[in-house]
Amino acid sequence: MDLSQYAELFLAESREHLSACNQLLLEWERAPASPVPVGGLFRAVHTVKGMAATMGYARVTDVAHRTENLLDLLRRGSQPATDDLLQLLFRARDSLEQAVELSVVGREDEIDAAEILADLDGAAAALAGPGGRPAPAPGPAPAVEAPAVAGRLVQVTLRSEAPLKGGRALLVLKKAQALGPVRNVTPSETAFESDDFDGRFSFRIETTAQAADVERVVRAAGDVEHLTVGGEERRAPSPGAAPGAAQAPDAKSRHIRVDLRRLDGLMDLIGELVTARGRLNELAAQRRDPAVDDVAIQISRLSTELQAEIIQARMTPVWQVFDRFPRLVRDLARELGKQVAFRVEGKEIELDRAILDELGDPLLHLLRNAVDHGIEAPAERRSRGKKPEGEIVLAAVRERASVVISVSDDGRGIARAKILERAKRDGVVDPHAEALSDDQLLRVLARPGFSTAESVTSVSGRGVGIDVAMTRIRALGGSIDIRSQEGKGTTFVLRLPVTLAIVRALIAGVGAERYALPLTYVSETVEFGVQATTTVEGREAIVLRDRVVPLVHLRRLLGVTGDAPSRCPIIVLEMGDRRSGIVVDGMLGQQEIVVKGFDAPQGTLPVFSGATIMGDGIPALILDAGGLL
């Protein structure tokens, strides 16, 4: 029986449980005397062990079993966890994660767990004391022969909370086959793959084994709650339930797992539908036929609702990425000999999965910089009148049609004078510059290879952190701002669109071409020529409600020949504290566009973030608001 079809589901569920292990270990490390985390750890590792056994991943099962032995002794004892034990459990969790990842891709032979297994057994033996020993690793259940062959009907109900019900049912059948031929499986094995499979099934087995032996072999598969063999009903008591207690039927779950590739496929299809909808609306406007208009309106409404549902289905809470960082910060702080309290806020904020998947690396680099460059060593913090433990905050908030993610620390801040001196030496800024604004500071720090570290370490010093973060965020249609005060700390602010695939955009014309500008960053529009212009730091600008707004003439920037119209609109963009006015030839209206990535030809100005197909089938480039500010 092929269980490989459940590999991705096993991997996804194992990652969730291992992520929970990280959080619980961090909680336990902060409060070693607390009895609460060890119970959750034991349950998470036990679940991974059960799922691995179902899949036939022997080495994952072994690592989980030895870890479970140690956790069982710890939860039964009264002594607090020592630092050495916690370090061992962190290592065991990491080994388990590696074993899971390798097993799923068929590289189980590469798992080298001898050292961690020996350490786990040694720690368990020390806790058990004289005469105590860890429980043996689970082995196959023995098949017991009986004198006569009998055809037995076996009815099985799996526990409602059992993960991988389909895989567990297949394992039951596989173990039963050790006793004799299995026939008449109801429902069929293909039904086990269905999301509607509730863990209830039956089969007939021809065997010489007694009913009790059939029961023992079937129960060895795990997670069997009810079992009837040849008319005898056997029921496993629920953990913690009193004997004979009635079990309430579980309501059907309203959540299912969906392969991300299906969601991506749906998004591609709705994107094509949006493009076709735009074409239909154009044709309807040309024909002016009431019947066609009615159909166009109905299709527009239905496609808009479908689009909203698909986008909502792709929305994912940011905790699915954020939850990996507490462990990262903890490990970096220990490596650098620093004390860091890490706090996460706004974990429930949702982003499109496609954007969330790309956030890991930028946030990783920003957090590494915060721990290494930002937070001072305990002695240095004391000398500055600060508490020895520094603080890093990773926060997410919703702001209009975008999500703002910030990484803040209360460390030493950025030494602007030092950065300015280095930037002058490298020819990055004007040699006569006397100070760096926040915007200039970010542009200097984000230059490839620029670093203020005195030496290269395993944590930083190669000058790639801010550069990688800024490049990735810009590619997502977002922006990065920086705020830093020397001696008090630094904050990086990332602004991202909620979704990338379909956005509402303002269509602007320059010469014979059309350009799309996502409305997320459009603040307002004014008319060029009506507003008085001035010059600020060598750039043409207007003053709008007592604020200076630098201007960018798109016609000049793109090298469009010919004369501009006598009256031109200015599209005012706003990202955080930064504003800019984009002068275009005209505005052609608003519409929803399907964003398509593209590889810009070498030498193309870095002001485009993608392309789209307009309603008439002609492509248009999408302007990158961050590149125009």
C-alpha positions in Angstrom: 0.0 0.0 0.0 1.4 3.3 -1.1 1.5 5.9 1.7 3.6 8.4 -0.3 0.4 10.3 -1.2 0.3 11.5 2.5 3.9 12.7 2.6 3.1 16.4 2.1 0.3 16.3 4.7 2.7 14.5 7.1 5.3 17.2 6.5 2.8 20.1 7.0 1.4 18.7 10.2 4.9 17.7 11.5 6.1 21.3 10.9 3.2 22.6 12.9 3.9 20.4 15.9 7.6 21.1 15.7 6.9 24.8 15.6 4.8 24.4 18.7 7.7 22.5 20.3 9.9 25.6 19.7 7.4 27.9 21.4 7.0 25.6 24.4 10.7 25.1 24.8 11.2 28.9 24.8 8.4 29.3 27.3 10.0 26.5 29.5 13.4 28.2 29.3 11.9 31.4 30.6 10.1 29.6 33.5 12.1 26.4 34.2 9.9 25.5 37.2 6.6 25.7 35.3 5.0 22.3 34.8 2.9 23.5 31.9 5.2 23.3 28.8 6.4 19.7 29.3 2.9 18.3 28.9 2.4 20.2 25.6 5.9 19.1 24.4 5.1 15.4 25.2 1.8 15.5 23.3 3.4 17.2 20.2 6.3 14.8 20.1 4.0 11.8 20.7 1.8 13.0 17.7 4.8 13.3 15.4 5.9 9.8 16.5 2.5 8.3 15.7 2.3 10.0 12.3 5.9 8.9 11.5 5.0 5.3 12.4 2.0 5.5 10.2 4.2 6.6 7.3 6.8 4.0 8.0 9.5 6.5 8.8 11.5 4.4 11.3 14.2 6.9 12.1 11.8 9.7 12.8 9.8 7.4 15.0 13.0 6.4 16.9 14.1 10.0 17.5 10.6 11.0 18.6 10.3 7.9 20.9 13.6 8.6 22.7 12.6 12.3 23.1 9.2 11.2 24.4 10.9 8.9 27.0 12.9 11.8 28.4 9.8 14.1 28.4 7.8 11.5 30.1 10.3 11.3 33.0 10.4 15.1 33.2 6.7 15.4 33.4 6.5 12.8 36.1 9.3 14.3 38.2 9.1 17.4 40.3 12.5 18.9 39.6 12.7 22.0 37.3 14.4 21.6 33.9 18.1 22.4 33.9 19.8 24.5 31.2 21.6 21.3 30.0 18.3 19.4 29.7 16.7 22.3 27.8 19.7 22.5 25.4 19.4 18.8 24.8 15.7 19.1 24.1 16.3 22.0 21.7 18.9 19.7 19.9 16.4 16.8 19.9 13.7 19.0 18.3 16.1 20.2 15.6 17.2 16.6 14.9 13.6 15.6 14.7 12.9 18.4 12.2 15.9 17.3 10.1 14.8 13.6 10.2 11.3 14.6 9.1 12.5 16.7 6.2 14.9 14.0 4.9 12.4 11.2 5.3 9.7 12.9 3.3 12.1 13.3 0.3 13.3 9.7 0.5 16.7 10.5 2.0 16.2 8.7 5.3 19.6 7.0 4.9 21.3 10.4 5.4 19.8 10.8 8.9 22.7 10.6 11.4 21.0 10.6 14.8 23.4 8.3 16.8 24.8 11.2 18.9 21.4 12.7 19.9 19.9 9.3 20.6 22.8 8.4 22.9 22.5 11.8 24.7 18.7 11.3 25.1 19.1 7.8 26.5 21.8 9.0 28.8 19.7 11.8 30.2 16.7 9.5 30.5 18.8 6.9 32.4 20.1 9.6 34.7 16.6 10.9 35.5 15.2 7.3 36.0 17.9 6.6 38.6 19.2 3.1 39.7 17.1 0.3 38.3 15.1 2.6 36.0 15.3 2.4 32.3 13.5 4.1 29.3 10.7 2.3 27.6 11.9 0.1 24.7 11.3 1.4 21.2 8.1 0.2 19.6 8.4 -3.0 17.6 6.0 -4.9 15.3 3.2 -6.7 17.0 3.6 -10.5 17.0 1.2 -12.6 15.0 -0.3 -15.4 17.0 -1.5 -18.6 15.3 -4.7 -20.4 16.1 -5.7 -23.9 15.1 -8.5 -23.1 12.6 -9.0 -20.6 9.8 -11.9 -18.2 10.5 -13.4 -15.4 8.3 -13.9 -12.4 10.6 -15.6 -9.1 10.1 -13.5 -6.3 11.5 -15.1 -2.9 12.1 -12.8 0.0 13.0 -13.4 3.6 14.2 -10.3 5.8 14.5 -10.0 8.5 17.1 -11.7 11.7 16.0 -8.5 13.7 16.8 -6.2 11.3 14.9 -4.1 13.0 12.2 -3.7 11.4 8.8 -6.8 9.3 9.2 -6.5 7.9 5.6 -2.9 6.9 6.2 -3.7 5.4 9.6 -6.5 3.3 8.0 -4.1 2.0 5.4 -1.7 1.1 8.1 -4.4 -0.9 9.9 -5.0 -2.9 6.7 -1.3 -3.4 6.2 -0.9 -4.8 9.8 -4.0 -7.0 9.4 -2.6 -8.5 6.3 0.2 -10.0 8.4 -2.5 -12.4 9.8 -4.2 -13.3 6.6 -5.9 -12.1 3.4 -7.9 -8.9 3.7 -11.0 -8.5 1.6 -14.2 -6.4 1.2 -12.8 -3.1 2.5 -15.7 -0.7 3.0 -15.4 2.1 2.1 -12.8 1.4 -0.6 -9.2 2.4 0.0 -9.5 5.2 -2.5 -12.1 6.8 -0.2 -9.5 7.1 2.5 -8.0 9.9 0.5 -11.2 12.0 0.7 -11.5 14.9 3.0 -14.9 13.4 4.0 -13.4 10.2 5.4 -14.3 10.2 9.1 -12.1 7.3 10.2 -14.9 4.6 10.1 -14.3 1.5 7.9 -14.6 -2.3 7.9 -13.0 -5.3 6.3 -13.0 -9.1 6.3 -9.9 -11.1 7.2 -9.3 -14.8 6.8 -7.0 -15.9 9.6 -6.2 -18.6 12.0 -5.7 -16.0 14.7 -8.1 -15.6 17.7 -10.2 -12.5 18.0 -8.0 -11.1 20.8 -4.9 -11.5 18.6 -6.6 -9.7 15.6 -7.5 -6.9 18.0 -3.9 -6.6 19.3 -2.5 -6.4 15.8 -5.0 -3.9 14.6 -4.6 -1.7 17.7 -0.8 -1.7 17.1 -1.5 0.6 14.2 -2.5 3.3 16.7 -5.3 5.8 17.1 -8.0 3.0 17.1 -10.9 4.0 19.3 -13.7 1.4 18.5 -13.0 -2.1 17.3 -15.3 -5.0 16.6 -13.8 -8.3 15.7 -16.2 -11.2 14.8 -19.1 -9.7 16.8 -17.0 -8.6 19.9 -16.8 -4.8 20.4 -13.6 -3.5 21.9 -13.3 0.2 22.7 -10.2 2.2 23.7 -10.8 4.5 26.6 -10.2 8.2 25.8 -7.3 9.7 27.7 -8.5 10.9 31.1 -12.1 9.6 30.6 -13.8 7.7 33.3 -14.6 4.0 32.5 -18.0 3.7 30.8 -18.2 7.5 30.2 -20.4 8.4 27.2 -18.6 9.9 24.2 -20.3 12.8 22.5 -20.2 12.7 18.7 -17.8 15.2 17.2 -19.2 17.9 14.9 -17.7 17.8 11.4 -14.7 20.0 11.0 -15.3 23.1 8.8 -11.6 23.3 7.9 -9.7 21.3 5.3 -6.2 21.4 4.0 -5.8 22.5 0.4 -2.6 22.2 -1.7 -1.2 25.6 -2.3 -0.8 24.7 -6.0 -4.6 24.5 -6.3 -5.0 28.0 -4.8 -2.3 29.3 -7.2 -4.1 27.7 -10.1 -7.4 29.3 -9.0 -5.7 32.7 -8.8 -4.3 32.3 -12.3 -7.7 31.4 -13.6 -9.4 34.3 -11.9 -6.7 36.6 -13.3 -7.5 35.4 -16.8 -11.2 36.0 -16.0 -10.6 39.5 -14.8 -8.7 40.3 -18.1 -11.6 38.8 -20.1 -14.1 40.8 -18.0 -12.3 44.0 -18.9 -12.5 43.1 -22.6 -16.2 42.2 -22.3 -16.9 45.6 -20.6 -15.2 47.4 -23.4 -17.1 45.5 -26.1 -20.4 46.2 -24.2 -19.6 49.9 -24.1 -19.0 49.9 -27.8 -22.2 48.0 -28.8 -24.6 49.8 -26.4 -26.9 46.8 -26.5 -29.0 46.6 -23.2 -29.0 42.7 -23.3 -25.2 42.6 -23.6 -24.9 45.3 -20.9 -27.0 43.2 -18.5 -24.8 40.1 -19.1 -21.6 42.2 -18.7 -22.9 43.6 -15.4 -23.8 40.2 -14.1 -20.5 38.6 -15.1 -18.7 41.5 -13.5 -20.5 41.1 -10.3 -20.0 37.3 -10.1 -16.3 37.5 -11.1 -15.7 40.2 -8.5 -17.3 38.0 -5.8 -15.4 35.0 -6.9 -12.2 37.0 -7.0 -12.8 38.2 -3.4 -13.4 34.6 -2.2 -10.3 33.3 -3.8 -8.2 36.1 -2.4 -9.6 35.5 1.0 -8.8 31.8 0.8 -5.2 32.7 0.1 -5.0 35.0 3.1 -2.8 33.6 5.8 -2.0 34.9 9.3 1.5 36.2 9.7 2.2 34.0 12.7 2.9 31.2 10.3 6.1 33.0 9.4 6.7 34.9 12.7 6.6 31.8 14.8 10.0 30.7 13.5 11.8 33.8 14.8 11.7 33.6 18.6 14.0 30.5 18.4 16.2 32.3 15.9 16.6 35.4 18.2 17.2 33.2 21.2 20.0 31.2 19.5 21.7 34.3 18.1 21.6 36.0 21.5 23.2 33.0 23.1 25.9 32.8 20.4 26.7 36.5 20.9 26.5 36.5 24.7 23.6 38.9 24.8 20.4 39.0 26.7 17.4 39.7 24.5 13.6 39.7 25.2 11.7 39.1 21.9 8.1 40.1 21.5 5.7 39.5 18.6 2.6 41.7 18.1 -0.2 41.4 15.6 0.2 37.8 14.8 -3.4 37.5 13.6 -2.9 40.0 10.7 -3.4 38.3 7.4 -1.4 38.6 4.1 -1.6 36.8 0.8 0.3 33.5 1.1 2.5 34.5 -2.0 3.7 37.6 -0.1 4.0 35.8 3.2 6.3 33.1 1.7 8.7 35.8 0.5 8.9 37.6 3.8 11.0 35.1 5.6 14.4 36.1 4.3 14.0 39.9 4.7 12.8 39.6 8.3 15.6 37.1 9.0 18.2 39.6 7.9 16.6 42.5 9.8 16.4 40.5 13.0 20.0 39.3 12.7 21.1 42.9 12.3 19.0 43.9 15.3 20.6 41.2 17.5 24.2 41.7 16.2 24.4 45.5 15.5 21.5 46.9 17.5 21.4 45.2 21.0 24.5 45.9 23.1 26.2 43.4 25.4 24.9 43.4 29.0 27.9 45.2 30.4 27.7 48.0 27.8 23.9 48.4 28.4 24.5 48.7 32.2 27.2 51.4 31.5 24.6 53.4 29.5 22.0 53.1 32.3 19.9 50.5 30.5 18.7 47.2 31.9 21.0 44.4 30.8 18.3 42.7 28.7 17.6 44.3 25.4 14.2 44.2 23.6 13.3 43.4 20.0 9.7 43.8 18.8 8.4 42.3 15.6 4.9 43.8 15.0 2.3 43.7 12.2 -0.6 46.2 11.8 -3.2 46.8 9.1 -2.9 50.3 7.5 -5.6 51.1 4.9 -5.0 48.7 2.0 -1.6 47.6 3.1 0.1 45.8 6.0 2.9 47.4 8.0 5.5 45.2 9.6 8.1 46.7 11.9 11.3 45.4 13.5 12.3 47.5 16.4 15.1 47.3 19.0 16.1 49.5 22.0 19.8 49.1 21.3 22.6 51.5 20.4 21.0 52.9 17.3 22.9 53.7 14.1 26.0 55.9 14.3 25.2 58.3 11.5 28.6 60.0 11.6 30.4 56.7 11.2 28.1 55.8 8.3 28.5 59.2 6.7 32.3 59.0 6.9 32.3 55.5 5.4 29.9 56.6 2.7 32.1 59.5 1.7 35.2 57.3 1.6 33.4 54.9 -0.7 32.0 57.7 -2.9 28.4 56.9 -2.1 27.4 60.4 -1.0 28.5 63.9 -1.8 31.9 64.6 -0.1 30.5 67.9 1.3 27.4 66.3 2.9 27.2 67.2 6.6 24.4 64.7 7.7 22.3 61.9 6.5 18.5 61.9 6.5 16.6 58.7 7.3 16.0 58.2 3.6 19.6 58.8 2.7 20.7 56.5 5.5 18.6 53.7 4.2 19.9 54.1 0.7 23.5 54.0 1.9 22.9 50.9 4.1 21.1 49.1 1.3 24.0 49.4 -1.2 25.3 45.9 -2.1 28.3 45.0 0.0 28.0 48.0 2.4 28.7 47.0 6.0 29.8 48.7 9.2 31.0 45.5 10.8 34.7 45.5 11.6 35.0 41.8 10.8 33.0 39.0 9.2 31.3 36.6 11.6 28.9 33.8 11.3 26.1 36.3 12.0 26.9 39.3 9.9 29.6 41.5 8.3 29.2 40.7 4.6 27.0 43.7 3.8 24.1 41.7 2.4 21.4 42.1 5.1 19.7 45.4 4.3 20.4 45.0 0.6 18.6 41.6 0.4 15.7 42.9 2.5 15.2 46.0 0.4 15.4 44.2 -2.9 12.9 41.5 -1.9 10.4 44.0 -0.4 10.6 46.2 -3.5 10.0 43.2 -5.7 6.8 42.6 -3.7 5.5 46.1 -4.4 6.4 47.3 -1.0 8.8 49.7 0.7 11.2 50.0 3.6 11.7 53.0 5.9 14.2 53.4 8.7 14.0 55.4 11.9 17.1 55.4 14.2 18.2 57.4 17.2 21.7 56.9 18.4 21.7 55.4 21.9 18.0 54.6 21.9 17.4 52.1 19.0 16.4 51.5 15.5 13.1 50.6 13.7 12.7 49.2 10.2 9.2 49.7 8.8 8.1 47.4 5.9 4.9 48.4 4.0 3.4 45.7 1.9 0.2 45.3 -0.2 -2.2 42.8 1.2 -2.3 40.8 -2.1 -0.2 40.9 -5.2 -2.1 39.0 -7.8 -5.0 41.4 -8.5 -4.9 45.0 -7.5 -6.9 48.2 -8.2 -4.8 50.6 -10.2 -4.9 54.1 -11.6 -4.2 54.1 -15.3 -2.0 57.0 -16.5 -1.0 57.9 -20.0 2.5 59.2 -21.1 2.9 59.7 -24.8 1.4 56.8 -26.6 1.9 54.4 -23.7 -0.3 53.5 -20.7 1.1 52.8 -17.2 -0.6 51.3 -14.1 0.0 52.6 -10.6 -1.5 50.6 -7.7 -4.0 52.7 -5.7 -2.5 51.5 -2.4 0.0 54.3 -2.5 -2.0 57.0 -4.3 -2.9 59.8 -1.9 -4.5 62.3 -4.2 -4.2 64.1 -7.5 -3.7 67.8 -8.3 -3.1 69.7 -11.5 0.4 70.7 -12.6 0.7 74.4 -13.3 -2.0 75.4 -10.8 0.3 74.6 -7.9 3.3 76.9 -7.5 6.6 75.1 -7.9 9.9 75.5 -6.0 13.2 73.9 -5.8 14.3 71.8 -2.8 17.8 70.1 -2.7 18.1 70.5 -6.5 14.6 68.9 -7.2 11.5 70.6 -8.5 8.8 70.4 -5.9 5.4 71.8 -5.0 4.1 72.8 -1.5 0.9 71.0 -0.8 -0.9 71.9 2.5 2.4 73.1 4.0 4.3 69.9 3.0 7.0 69.8 0.3 6.3 67.2 -2.4 9.2 66.5 -4.8 8.1 66.0 -8.4 9.0 63.4 -11.0 8.2 64.1 -14.6 7.5 60.6 -16.0 7.8 61.9 -19.6 11.4 63.1 -18.9 12.3 60.0 -16.7 11.3 57.6 -19.5 12.8 59.7 -22.3 9.5 60.2 -24.1 9.9 62.6 -27.0 7.4 65.3 -28.0 5.7 68.1 -26.2 3.7 67.5 -23.0 0.1 68.6 -22.8 -0.6 72.1 -21.5 -2.4 70.7 -18.5 -0.9 67.7 -16.8 -2.1 65.9 -13.6 0.1 65.2 -10.7 -0.4 61.8 -8.9 0.7 62.3 -5.3 2.2 59.1 -3.9 2.6 58.5 -0.2 4.5 55.8 1.7 4.8 56.4 5.4 6.4 59.8 5.8 7.6 60.0 2.2 5.7 61.8 -0.5 6.3 62.3 -4.2 4.3 63.8 -7.1 4.4 62.0 -10.5 3.6 64.2 -13.4 1.9 62.4 -16.3 0.2 63.4 -19.5 -3.3 62.2 -18.4 -5.3 59.9 -16.3 -7.4 57.2 -18.1 -9.4 55.9 -15.1 -9.2 53.1 -12.6 -9.5 49.4 -13.1 -8.5 46.1 -11.5 -5.4 44.7 -13.1 -3.7 41.2 -13.0 -0.1 41.6 -11.9 2.4 39.6 -13.9 6.0 39.5 -13.0 8.6 40.1 -15.7 12.3 40.2 -16.2 13.2 43.7 -17.1 15.8 44.0 -20.0 19.2 45.1 -18.9 19.5 48.9 -18.6 15.7 49.3 -17.9 15.1 52.0 -15.2 14.3 50.4 -11.8 10.8 52.0 -11.7 8.7 49.0 -12.9 7.4 46.2 -10.7 5.5 44.1 -13.2 3.2 44.1 -16.2 -0.5 43.6 -16.9 -2.8 43.0 -19.9 -5.3 45.7 -20.5 -8.9 45.1 -21.6 -8.0 45.6 -25.2 -5.3 42.9 -25.0 -2.4 45.4 -25.1 0.2 45.0 -22.3 1.0 47.9 -19.9 3.9 48.2 -17.4 3.1 48.7 -13.7 5.0 51.5 -12.0 6.8 50.8 -8.7 5.8 53.4 -6.2 8.8 52.7 -4.1 11.2 53.4 -7.0 9.5 56.7 -7.7 9.7 58.2 -4.2 
